[in-house]
Amino acid sequence: MTADDRSVRALARLLAGVGTLHFLAPKPFDAIVPRHLPGSARTWTYASGAAELAVAAAVALPRTRRAGALAAAGLFAAVFPANLKMAHDWRHRPAPLKALAYARLPGQLPLIGWALHTARTARGTTSAPRP
């Protein structure tokens, strides 16, 4: 198994794990849904969890890996407002929790980069073999 194969599997597992958590333990996710979004926070929590599960499946399958990885990059960017809300809401918490919330902000960039790298290196069944 190559490093790229391990990376793809890890990305799919990360997305599937977090997506599953949206359903098993939704309250922490509800708390970071930006208030200006229409509808209930729980609906957004479940919708984002379902999106993460779908993207995980797309990344895991070679035929849809490139599209799935591009969707993952978009998803990682789309949840940034939730991370901003968390950082704002946690600004008065104890230092370790506040640091965790603040670290999530720049932490999205490596996730986006990881997803884009996965898209660039995807070898779908319909594309020509790479040298």
Backbone as a ProteinNet text record, in pm:
[ID]
protein_1_A
[PRIMARY]
MTADDRSVRALARLLAGVGTLHFLAPKPFDAIVPRHLPGSARTWTYASGAAELAVAAAVALPRTRRAGALAAAGLFAAVFPANLKMAHDWRHRPAPLKALAYARLPGQLPLIGWALHTARTARGTTSAPRP
[TERTIARY]
85.6	0	89.8	60.8	141.5	99.7	183.2	150.5	22	2.7	-120.7	-243	-229.2	-340.7	-374.8	-271.8	-295.6	-359.1	-315.1	-369.6	-517	-550.5	-690.1	-777.5	-730.7	-808.4	-825.3	-720.5	-728.6	-827.7	-825.2	-918.9	-1062.9	-1086.4	-1221.4	-1265.6	-1173.6	-1209.2	-1238.2	-1158.7	-1182.8	-1321.9	-1353.7	-1484.4	-1597.5	-1580.9	-1685.2	-1700.9	-1589.7	-1596.2	-1665.4	-1626.9	-1689.5	-1835.3	-1862	-2000.4	-2087.7	-2035.5	-2109.2	-2132.9	-2032.8	-2048.6	-2162.3	-2187.1	-2297.4	-2431	-2442.7	-2566.5	-2564.2	-2449	-2439.1	-2434.6	-2372.1	-2356.9	-2376.5	-2499.6	-2522.1	-2510.9	-2525.9	-2530.6	-2408.6	-2285.3	-2170.7	-2171.8	-2221.9	-2229	-2340.5	-2453.3	-2562.8	-2513.8	-2429.7	-2384	-2299.2	-2239.1	-2151.8	-2213.3	-2339.2	-2407.9	-2433.1	-2386.7	-2409.9	-2559.4	-2590.9	-2730.7	-2805.9	-2732.2	-2800.1	-2851.7	-2816.1	-2866.1	-3013.4	-3094.5	-3237.2	-3258.5	-3366.8	-3399.7	-3330.7	-3345.9	-3290.8	-3144.9	-3072.9	-2933	-2922.7	-3015.6	-3010.9	-3022.9	-3106.9	-3119.1	-2985.5	-2916.7	-2785.8	-2683.4	-2691.4	-2600.1	-2618.2	-2742.7	-2767.8	-2731.1	-2761.8	-2728.8	-2578.2	-2503.5	-2358.2	-2300.4	-2358.9	-2315.2	-2339.9	-2456.8	-2487.9	-2393.1	-2362.6	-2269	-2131.1	-2085.8	-1955	-1953.3	-2060.5	-2067.6	-2067.4	-2141.8	-2144.9	-2008.4	-1944.7	-1812.1	-1710.4	-1721.3	-1632	-1644.5	-1766.8	-1788.4	-1730.4	-1749.5	-1696.3	-1543.5	-1481.4	-1334.9	-1285.5	-1357.2	-1314.4	-1318.5	-1406.1	-1422.7	-1336.5	-1252.2	-1163	-1235.3	-1351.2	-1423.6	-1467.9	-1498.1	-1550.8	-1452.4	-1332	-1235.5	-1205	-1177.8	-1141.8	-1256.6	-1377.3	-1493.1	-1517.5	-1503.8	-1522.8	-1421.1	-1296.2	-1191.8	-1214.8	-1259.5	-1291.8	-1410	-1508.3	-1621.3	-1573.8	-1477.9	-1423.5	-1357.2	-1280.3	-1216.8	-1323.2	-1429.5	-1538.7	-1608.8	-1627.6	-1691.2	-1604.6	-1474.3	-1384.2	-1387.9	-1399.7	-1410.8	-1547.6	-1652.2	-1788.8	-1812.1	-1739.3	-1760.3	-1678.2	-1600.7	-1520.1	-1604	-1720.9	-1802	-1839.1	-1859.7	-1888.1	-1765.7	-1646.9	-1525.3	-1506.7	-1542.3	-1537.9	-1633.5	-1753.5	-1851.5	-1799.8	-1739.9	-1686.3	-1576.4	-1486	-1378.6	-1436.5	-1536.9	-1600.6	-1670.3	-1745.7	-1820.1	-1728.1	-1612.4	-1521.5	-1413.5	-1423.3	-1317.9	-1298.6	-1399	-1387.1	-1369.1	-1352	-1331.3	-1186.4	-1156.2	-1017.8	-921.2	-797.5	-697.2	-685.7	-682.5	-669.5	-787.2	-908.7	-1025.7	-1026.3	-990.7	-982.9	-878	-763.5	-657.8	-706.8	-782	-837.1	-930.1	-1017.2	-1111.6	-1038.2	-936.7	-860.8	-776.7	-726.2	-643	-724	-853	-936.5	-940.4	-920.1	-930.3	-822.7	-694.3	-593.6	-585.3	-640.9	-639.4	-720	-809.9	-886.9	-798.6	-695.7	-611.2	-541.3	-478.9	-419.8	-523.6	-643.3	-748.7	-786.9	-800.6	-831.3	-716.9	-593.4	-477.4	-473.2	-505.6	-508	-611.2	-728.2	-833.1	-791.8	-732.4	-689.3	-577.7	-486.1	-380.7	-443.3	-542.4	-611.2	-676.9	-738.6	-801.5	-696.9	-581.9	-476	-417.6	-410.4	-345.6	-444.6	-573.4	-675.8	-654	-669	-656.2	-789.3	-881.7	-1012.5	-1004.2	-1102.6	-1101.1	-1122.5	-1169.9	-1193.4	-1078.8	-978.9	-868.2	-752.2	-666.5	-548.6	-453.4	-377.8	-281.5	-175.7	-131.5	-27.8	107.8	208.5	344.7	400.6
-118	0	123.8	218	339.1	442.4	544.2	654.3	723.8	738.4	800.7	715.5	583	494.8	510.9	515.3	533.2	669.3	770.1	904.3	909.8	846.4	843.4	773.4	660.2	586.4	667.9	736.5	818	932.7	996.1	1105.4	1053.6	940.3	882.8	845.7	788.2	752.1	875.8	980.3	1104.3	1158.3	1169.1	1220.7	1131.9	1001.1	908.5	914.6	924.2	930.5	1055.9	1169.5	1294.8	1299.5	1250.2	1245.1	1161.1	1047.7	961.2	1030.6	1102.9	1175.1	1276.7	1333.8	1428.8	1364.8	1234.5	1163.4	1103.4	1057.6	993.9	1093.9	1208.5	1311.6	1448.8	1483.4	1606.6	1738.1	1734.6	1860.6	1950.2	1898.2	1988.6	2053.1	1980.2	2036.8	2140.6	2112	2209.9	2343.7	2337	2458.3	2548.5	2494.7	2579.2	2615.8	2578.2	2619.7	2770.6	2845.9	2991.3	3024.2	3118.5	3153.2	3209.5	3270.8	3335.5	3236.3	3109.3	3010.6	2982.4	2969.4	2941.5	2799.3	2778.3	2645.4	2615.2	2490	2451.9	2410.1	2429.8	2387.4	2236.8	2160.7	2014.8	1972	2041.9	2010.1	2030.7	2139.2	2166.3	2063.2	2023.3	1921.1	1791.3	1748.3	1623.5	1636.2	1750.2	1769.7	1767.6	1832.7	1832.2	1694.5	1621.9	1485	1395.7	1409	1330.8	1367.8	1495.6	1539.2	1478.7	1477.7	1419.2	1269.6	1199.2	1055.9	1031.9	1112.4	1097.7	1127.8	1232.2	1268.2	1160.1	1103.5	994.3	877.4	842	731.9	765.8	888.4	929.6	926.3	968.5	965.2	820.5	733.5	593.7	517.1	555.7	481.9	542.7	463	517.3	594.1	546.8	614.5	755.5	778.9	909.2	984.6	932.8	990.1	1136.7	1169.7	1308.6	1403.1	1370.3	1455.1	1459.1	1344.6	1340	1423.6	1418.2	1497.2	1647.1	1684.7	1826.2	1868.4	1779.4	1808.4	1819.3	1736.3	1743.4	1878.5	1926.1	2057.7	2166.1	2157.8	2254.1	2243	2121.6	2099.2	2154.9	2130.9	2184.3	2337.4	2397.9	2544.1	2589.9	2515	2554.6	2551.7	2467.3	2461.2	2566.1	2645.7	2748.6	2844.5	2890.2	2977.8	2912.2	2781.7	2712.9	2719.7	2706.5	2717.5	2859.1	2958.8	3097.6	3117	3062.2	3073.8	3006.3	2889	2817.6	2900.3	2957	3038.6	3158	3219.8	3333.7	3290.1	3183.5	3135.1	3086.4	3035.2	2976.8	3075.4	3200.6	3297.6	3319.7	3286.6	3304.2	3171.7	3064.7	2933.7	2923.4	2820.3	2800.5	2792.7	2831.5	2843.7	2721.3	2598.3	2484.1	2470.7	2496.6	2488.8	2603.1	2721	2836.2	2810.9	2754.4	2723.3	2622.6	2522.8	2423.9	2490.4	2575.8	2644.4	2733.5	2804.8	2892.4	2812.3	2697.5	2614.2	2556.1	2542.8	2490	2584.8	2713	2809.6	2785.1	2795.4	2766.2	2616.5	2533.6	2389.4	2345.4	2429.6	2395	2396.7	2479.3	2489.6	2358.2	2288.3	2159.1	2056.7	2062.9	1970.8	1998.5	2125.5	2163	2118.9	2143.3	2101.3	1950.6	1876.6	1729.6	1683.3	1742.8	1705	1741.1	1856.8	1896.3	1805.5	1767.3	1672.7	1539.9	1494.9	1370.1	1381.2	1494.4	1515	1512.5	1576.3	1581.2	1443.9	1359.1	1228.8	1116.7	1148.8	1046.1	980.4	850.2	772.8	702.7	775.9	717.1	614.7	529.7	424.1	478.7	602.9	657.5	745.8	770.5	856	771.9	834	765.2	734.6	624.7	592	699.8	720.2	819.5	751.8	827	768	740.5
0	0	0	-90.1	-101.1	2.7	15.5	106.9	62.5	-68.7	-117.3	-82.8	-93.1	-55.7	92.1	176.1	320.4	347.3	274.9	292.4	253.1	141.4	95.5	198.5	247.4	347.3	475	515.5	636.8	618.5	501.4	475.4	476.8	412.3	411.3	552.7	631.9	770.5	854.2	838.1	912.3	881.3	754	714.3	764.7	752.5	798.5	950.1	1020.4	1166.4	1215.8	1160.7	1203.4	1157.7	1038.3	991.3	1082.9	1126.4	1218.7	1351.9	1400.5	1527.3	1522.5	1404.8	1391.8	1430.7	1409.8	1442.3	1582.3	1626.7	1758.1	1873.1	1848.6	1952.5	1888.3	1852.3	1776.1	1854.1	1986.1	2062.1	2042.6	2047.6	2026.4	1887.6	1789	1653.7	1645.4	1711.2	1714.4	1769.5	1870.5	1939.3	1851.6	1746.5	1663.6	1529.1	1508.4	1386.2	1395.7	1296.8	1301	1311.7	1396.7	1425.8	1305.4	1211.8	1099.3	994.7	1006.6	910.9	938.6	833.9	855.7	905.6	975.2	1024	1155.4	1197.9	1327.6	1315.3	1423.5	1427.3	1406.2	1461.7	1448.7	1302	1226.9	1084.3	1014.2	1044.7	985.5	1031.6	1156.5	1208.2	1131	1115.6	1043.7	895.8	835.8	693.5	671.8	760	742.6	771.1	866.1	891.8	771.1	710.3	590.7	476.8	463	358.7	382.5	507.3	536.5	506.2	537.6	507.1	355.8	282.3	136.4	75.4	124	73.1	109	229.3	268.9	171.9	138	43.7	-93	-137.2	-267.7	-269.2	-160.9	-152.3	-150.8	-84.8	-70.6	-202.3	-291.9	-417.7	-528.1	-592.2	-695.3	-806	-848.8	-958.1	-922.6	-796	-753.7	-665.2	-652.7	-558.1	-588.1	-713.7	-745.9	-710.1	-753.3	-722	-571.1	-505.7	-361.2	-286.9	-331.8	-266.1	-288.3	-407.2	-430.6	-343.9	-329.4	-239.8	-95.5	-56.9	79.6	103	5.2	18.9	36.8	-42.2	-28.3	105.8	151.9	282	394.1	388.1	490.9	491.5	375.3	369.7	420.6	388.5	426.9	577.2	649.5	794.2	868.8	798.2	864.2	948.7	902.7	989	1122.8	1124.4	1251.1	1342.7	1285	1365.5	1419.1	1339	1387.4	1504.9	1491.5	1600.4	1726.4	1710.2	1825.8	1893.1	1814.2	1871.3	1946.8	1890.4	1957.3	2086.5	2077.9	2194.8	2306.1	2272	2370.4	2415.5	2379.3	2411.3	2561.6	2643.3	2788.3	2863.1	2790	2853.1	2902.4	2981.5	3026.4	2906.9	2930.7	2824.3	2733.5	2786.4	2694.2	2596.9	2644.8	2557.5	2456.5	2504.1	2414.2	2305.9	2343.8	2246.9	2143.5	2189	2096.7	1995.4	2043.4	1954.6	1855.5	1901.8	1811.8	1713.1	1755.2	1667.2	1552.1	1570.9	1462.4	1343.5	1366.1	1256.3	1150.5	1184.2	1081	1049.7	1136.9	1114.1	993.2	946.7	827.4	702.6	702.6	582.8	548.2	643.7	606.4	560.4	616.3	572	426.9	393.3	255	163.3	205.8	126.7	107.8	212.4	205.5	102.4	108.1	13.4	-130.2	-149.7	-284.3	-334.9	-247.6	-285.9	-328.9	-254.6	-287.9	-424.7	-453.2	-584.7	-696.1	-671.4	-773.9	-802.7	-701.7	-718.8	-745.8	-755	-778.1	-913.2	-912.6	-1036.4	-1062.2	-1117.1	-1146.2	-1257.3	-1266.4	-1367.3	-1506.8	-1518.2	-1651	-1699.4	-1616.7	-1658.7	-1709	-1783.6	-1836.7	-1722.3	-1732.9	-1626.8	-1613.9	-1491.5	-1466.2	-1471.2	-1519	-1525.2	-1388.8
[MASK]
+++++++++++++++++++++++++++++++++++++++++++++++++++++++++++++++++++++++++++++++++++++++++++++++++++++++++++++++++++++++++++++++++++

